[in-house]
Amino acid sequence: MPYRLIQLAPGSYDLLLHGEIIGSIVRSGARTDQVTWTAELLNDPAPGQWPPPFTQVEHTFKTLEEVCAWLGAPEIKPLRRTE
């Protein structure tokens, strides 16, 4: 699946599939040992309608690298800061 991530803010990404936003990837937790990353679909499709590799609406991971490996190494567009 050709997923892409577009960074919105540190720890927050839109998840795109075929150019459409279908979900988000968000970091939660204040301390390094308590951080979790959540991949979540925006809509709540019926079971069996989820795009692979989703097997439910929400999945959690310990690192962004784990999320990216699970999604098949998506292209990541970083946040652009203007100063």
PyMOL commands that place a pseudoatom at each C-alpha (Angstrom):
pseudoatom trace, name=CA, resn=MET, resi=1, chain=A, elem=C, hetatm=0, pos=[0.000, 0.000, 0.000]
pseudoatom trace, name=CA, resn=PRO, resi=2, chain=A, elem=C, hetatm=0, pos=[1.407, 3.399, -0.941]
pseudoatom trace, name=CA, resn=TYR, resi=3, chain=A, elem=C, hetatm=0, pos=[0.910, 5.258, 2.331]
pseudoatom trace, name=CA, resn=ARG, resi=4, chain=A, elem=C, hetatm=0, pos=[2.282, 8.748, 2.996]
pseudoatom trace, name=CA, resn=LEU, resi=5, chain=A, elem=C, hetatm=0, pos=[2.650, 10.648, 6.253]
pseudoatom trace, name=CA, resn=ILE, resi=6, chain=A, elem=C, hetatm=0, pos=[2.438, 14.431, 6.381]
pseudoatom trace, name=CA, resn=GLN, resi=7, chain=A, elem=C, hetatm=0, pos=[3.688, 15.951, 9.605]
pseudoatom trace, name=CA, resn=LEU, resi=8, chain=A, elem=C, hetatm=0, pos=[1.308, 18.508, 11.096]
pseudoatom trace, name=CA, resn=ALA, resi=9, chain=A, elem=C, hetatm=0, pos=[3.214, 19.189, 14.327]
pseudoatom trace, name=CA, resn=PRO, resi=10, chain=A, elem=C, hetatm=0, pos=[5.831, 17.316, 16.339]
pseudoatom trace, name=CA, resn=GLY, resi=11, chain=A, elem=C, hetatm=0, pos=[4.257, 13.931, 17.080]
pseudoatom trace, name=CA, resn=SER, resi=12, chain=A, elem=C, hetatm=0, pos=[1.260, 14.364, 14.758]
pseudoatom trace, name=CA, resn=TYR, resi=13, chain=A, elem=C, hetatm=0, pos=[0.812, 13.160, 11.180]
pseudoatom trace, name=CA, resn=ASP, resi=14, chain=A, elem=C, hetatm=0, pos=[-1.951, 12.853, 8.637]
pseudoatom trace, name=CA, resn=LEU, resi=15, chain=A, elem=C, hetatm=0, pos=[-2.079, 9.374, 7.109]
pseudoatom trace, name=CA, resn=LEU, resi=16, chain=A, elem=C, hetatm=0, pos=[-2.742, 9.395, 3.377]
pseudoatom trace, name=CA, resn=LEU, resi=17, chain=A, elem=C, hetatm=0, pos=[-3.581, 6.509, 1.072]
pseudoatom trace, name=CA, resn=HIS, resi=18, chain=A, elem=C, hetatm=0, pos=[-3.686, 7.188, -2.675]
pseudoatom trace, name=CA, resn=GLY, resi=19, chain=A, elem=C, hetatm=0, pos=[-3.605, 10.936, -1.939]
pseudoatom trace, name=CA, resn=GLU, resi=20, chain=A, elem=C, hetatm=0, pos=[-6.596, 10.928, 0.442]
pseudoatom trace, name=CA, resn=ILE, resi=21, chain=A, elem=C, hetatm=0, pos=[-6.408, 11.488, 4.184]
pseudoatom trace, name=CA, resn=ILE, resi=22, chain=A, elem=C, hetatm=0, pos=[-7.717, 8.298, 5.776]
pseudoatom trace, name=CA, resn=GLY, resi=23, chain=A, elem=C, hetatm=0, pos=[-6.329, 8.575, 9.289]
pseudoatom trace, name=CA, resn=SER, resi=24, chain=A, elem=C, hetatm=0, pos=[-3.772, 9.957, 11.659]
pseudoatom trace, name=CA, resn=ILE, resi=25, chain=A, elem=C, hetatm=0, pos=[-0.635, 8.946, 13.507]
pseudoatom trace, name=CA, resn=VAL, resi=26, chain=A, elem=C, hetatm=0, pos=[-0.292, 10.602, 16.913]
pseudoatom trace, name=CA, resn=ARG, resi=27, chain=A, elem=C, hetatm=0, pos=[2.259, 10.415, 19.724]
pseudoatom trace, name=CA, resn=SER, resi=28, chain=A, elem=C, hetatm=0, pos=[1.037, 10.472, 23.315]
pseudoatom trace, name=CA, resn=GLY, resi=29, chain=A, elem=C, hetatm=0, pos=[2.829, 10.334, 26.640]
pseudoatom trace, name=CA, resn=ALA, resi=30, chain=A, elem=C, hetatm=0, pos=[5.128, 12.873, 28.195]
pseudoatom trace, name=CA, resn=ARG, resi=31, chain=A, elem=C, hetatm=0, pos=[8.081, 10.696, 29.137]
pseudoatom trace, name=CA, resn=THR, resi=32, chain=A, elem=C, hetatm=0, pos=[10.210, 8.590, 26.826]
pseudoatom trace, name=CA, resn=ASP, resi=33, chain=A, elem=C, hetatm=0, pos=[9.334, 5.347, 28.615]
pseudoatom trace, name=CA, resn=GLN, resi=34, chain=A, elem=C, hetatm=0, pos=[5.604, 6.120, 28.429]
pseudoatom trace, name=CA, resn=VAL, resi=35, chain=A, elem=C, hetatm=0, pos=[5.325, 7.228, 24.792]
pseudoatom trace, name=CA, resn=THR, resi=36, chain=A, elem=C, hetatm=0, pos=[2.896, 5.426, 22.518]
pseudoatom trace, name=CA, resn=TRP, resi=37, chain=A, elem=C, hetatm=0, pos=[2.127, 6.051, 18.875]
pseudoatom trace, name=CA, resn=THR, resi=38, chain=A, elem=C, hetatm=0, pos=[-1.403, 5.458, 17.649]
pseudoatom trace, name=CA, resn=ALA, resi=39, chain=A, elem=C, hetatm=0, pos=[-2.446, 4.829, 14.050]
pseudoatom trace, name=CA, resn=GLU, resi=40, chain=A, elem=C, hetatm=0, pos=[-6.154, 5.507, 13.711]
pseudoatom trace, name=CA, resn=LEU, resi=41, chain=A, elem=C, hetatm=0, pos=[-8.561, 5.541, 10.785]
pseudoatom trace, name=CA, resn=LEU, resi=42, chain=A, elem=C, hetatm=0, pos=[-10.727, 8.664, 10.529]
pseudoatom trace, name=CA, resn=ASN, resi=43, chain=A, elem=C, hetatm=0, pos=[-13.863, 6.830, 9.516]
pseudoatom trace, name=CA, resn=ASP, resi=44, chain=A, elem=C, hetatm=0, pos=[-15.125, 3.731, 11.239]
pseudoatom trace, name=CA, resn=PRO, resi=45, chain=A, elem=C, hetatm=0, pos=[-15.467, 1.332, 8.319]
pseudoatom trace, name=CA, resn=ALA, resi=46, chain=A, elem=C, hetatm=0, pos=[-17.173, -2.002, 8.763]
pseudoatom trace, name=CA, resn=PRO, resi=47, chain=A, elem=C, hetatm=0, pos=[-14.912, -4.934, 9.645]
pseudoatom trace, name=CA, resn=GLY, resi=48, chain=A, elem=C, hetatm=0, pos=[-13.266, -6.241, 6.520]
pseudoatom trace, name=CA, resn=GLN, resi=49, chain=A, elem=C, hetatm=0, pos=[-13.365, -2.784, 4.895]
pseudoatom trace, name=CA, resn=TRP, resi=50, chain=A, elem=C, hetatm=0, pos=[-10.150, -1.597, 6.572]
pseudoatom trace, name=CA, resn=PRO, resi=51, chain=A, elem=C, hetatm=0, pos=[-7.186, -0.911, 4.299]
pseudoatom trace, name=CA, resn=PRO, resi=52, chain=A, elem=C, hetatm=0, pos=[-4.292, -3.313, 4.948]
pseudoatom trace, name=CA, resn=PRO, resi=53, chain=A, elem=C, hetatm=0, pos=[-2.535, -3.673, 7.329]
pseudoatom trace, name=CA, resn=PHE, resi=54, chain=A, elem=C, hetatm=0, pos=[-5.364, -2.385, 9.562]
pseudoatom trace, name=CA, resn=THR, resi=55, chain=A, elem=C, hetatm=0, pos=[-7.307, -5.165, 11.295]
pseudoatom trace, name=CA, resn=GLN, resi=56, chain=A, elem=C, hetatm=0, pos=[-9.192, -2.706, 13.511]
pseudoatom trace, name=CA, resn=VAL, resi=57, chain=A, elem=C, hetatm=0, pos=[-9.746, 1.054, 13.589]
pseudoatom trace, name=CA, resn=GLU, resi=58, chain=A, elem=C, hetatm=0, pos=[-6.850, 1.780, 15.967]
pseudoatom trace, name=CA, resn=HIS, resi=59, chain=A, elem=C, hetatm=0, pos=[-3.397, 0.242, 16.493]
pseudoatom trace, name=CA, resn=THR, resi=60, chain=A, elem=C, hetatm=0, pos=[-0.716, 1.300, 19.000]
pseudoatom trace, name=CA, resn=PHE, resi=61, chain=A, elem=C, hetatm=0, pos=[3.068, 1.115, 18.781]
pseudoatom trace, name=CA, resn=LYS, resi=62, chain=A, elem=C, hetatm=0, pos=[6.091, 2.026, 20.915]
pseudoatom trace, name=CA, resn=THR, resi=63, chain=A, elem=C, hetatm=0, pos=[7.919, 4.028, 18.230]
pseudoatom trace, name=CA, resn=LEU, resi=64, chain=A, elem=C, hetatm=0, pos=[7.241, 5.887, 15.002]
pseudoatom trace, name=CA, resn=GLU, resi=65, chain=A, elem=C, hetatm=0, pos=[9.696, 3.503, 13.332]
pseudoatom trace, name=CA, resn=GLU, resi=66, chain=A, elem=C, hetatm=0, pos=[7.428, 0.580, 14.278]
pseudoatom trace, name=CA, resn=VAL, resi=67, chain=A, elem=C, hetatm=0, pos=[4.441, 2.390, 12.751]
pseudoatom trace, name=CA, resn=CYS, resi=68, chain=A, elem=C, hetatm=0, pos=[6.373, 3.051, 9.544]
pseudoatom trace, name=CA, resn=ALA, resi=69, chain=A, elem=C, hetatm=0, pos=[7.549, -0.563, 9.263]
pseudoatom trace, name=CA, resn=TRP, resi=70, chain=A, elem=C, hetatm=0, pos=[3.958, -1.756, 9.797]
pseudoatom trace, name=CA, resn=LEU, resi=71, chain=A, elem=C, hetatm=0, pos=[2.731, 0.602, 7.049]
pseudoatom trace, name=CA, resn=GLY, resi=72, chain=A, elem=C, hetatm=0, pos=[5.422, -0.553, 4.607]
pseudoatom trace, name=CA, resn=ALA, resi=73, chain=A, elem=C, hetatm=0, pos=[7.896, 2.346, 4.861]
pseudoatom trace, name=CA, resn=PRO, resi=74, chain=A, elem=C, hetatm=0, pos=[5.662, 5.269, 3.847]
pseudoatom trace, name=CA, resn=GLU, resi=75, chain=A, elem=C, hetatm=0, pos=[7.054, 8.483, 2.443]
pseudoatom trace, name=CA, resn=ILE, resi=76, chain=A, elem=C, hetatm=0, pos=[7.203, 11.091, 5.218]
pseudoatom trace, name=CA, resn=LYS, resi=77, chain=A, elem=C, hetatm=0, pos=[6.774, 14.778, 4.459]
pseudoatom trace, name=CA, resn=PRO, resi=78, chain=A, elem=C, hetatm=0, pos=[8.287, 16.653, 7.421]
pseudoatom trace, name=CA, resn=LEU, resi=79, chain=A, elem=C, hetatm=0, pos=[6.900, 19.761, 9.040]
pseudoatom trace, name=CA, resn=ARG, resi=80, chain=A, elem=C, hetatm=0, pos=[8.144, 22.924, 7.382]
pseudoatom trace, name=CA, resn=ARG, resi=81, chain=A, elem=C, hetatm=0, pos=[8.970, 25.643, 9.801]
pseudoatom trace, name=CA, resn=THR, resi=82, chain=A, elem=C, hetatm=0, pos=[8.939, 29.229, 8.663]
pseudoatom trace, name=CA, resn=GLU, resi=83, chain=A, elem=C, hetatm=0, pos=[11.068, 31.690, 10.535]
for i in range(1, 83): cmd.bond("trace and resi %d" % i, "trace and resi %d" % (i + 1))
show_as sticks, trace
zoom trace
